[in-house]
Amino acid sequence: MWIEKKNKLYQKFEFKNFSEAFAFMTRVAIEAEKANHHPEWKNVYNVVEIWLSTHDAGDVVTAKDERLAKKIDGLRSKA
C-alpha cells in the first residue's frame, strides 16, 4: 500500500529472493521509461523501496505519480 510521506508516495516491496526483486525492478524501469517518470528507489537483497514525486512540479505528488504507482502495483501482482 502506497503512503504519502514528505511529499512523496512510498511503498516497500518484499520478494522471495534477490532475483525476484531485481526482475521486478526491471519491469518497473521499463514502465517508468515509457512514462518518462523515474522513481527514487533502493534495493537490498529481496526488498525494494520506491519513492515517487514529480520533480518538475516542485518535488510533490501529482497525478503522474499516482499513475505510475498504479502501474507498479499491477507489476507486483504479476510477480
N, C-alpha and C positions, 0 to 999 in steps of 0.2 A: 504494500500500500504506500502510495506516494504521500509525503507530508511536506507542507511548505514551511521552510525554516530559513530565516535570514535572507529573504528574497530569493530563495532557490527551492525548486522541487527536489526532494531527496528520497531515494529508496536504496535499500540494501538487499541484494540477491545472494542466496546461498545455493551451491550446487554440490553434486556428489564428489567432484574432484576438479583439479585444475583444467583438464581438457574440456570438460563441460562448461566451465566458467569462461575459458578462452573462446570456445565456439560461440557462446552467447555474445561475447564482446565483438566478435567478428560480424555477427548478424546485426548488432546494434550499429556498428560502424558503417555498414552498407546503407542502412536506413537513414542514419544521420547525414551521410554524404548526399544522398538523394534529396534530403530536406535542406541541405546547406545549413545545418544546425548541429553543432558539435558539442557533445557533453564534456563536462569535467568528470573524471572518473578515477577510480583506484581499484586495483586488483591485488589481492593477497591470497594465494592458493585457490581455495574454492569460493571465495567471497568477492563479489563485485559491488562497489558502491558508486552510485551515479548522482550527480547534482546537475540540474538544468536551470538555466536562466538565459535571458536574451541580452547579449552583450550590447548590441546596437540600440537597445531600448533603455539602457542605463542599468544593466545587470538586475533586472526584475523579472518576475514570472509573467509570461504573456501566453496568448493562445498558441503560439508556436511551440512553447514548452509543453503545453497540455497535449497538443497533437503528437509530439514525439514521445511523450510519456505513455500515451495510449498505444502507440506502435510498439514500444518496448515491452509493455505488458503482454501484447499479442505474441511477441517473440519468446517471452518467458514461458508462456503457456504451451508453446510448441517444443520446449526443451525436454 
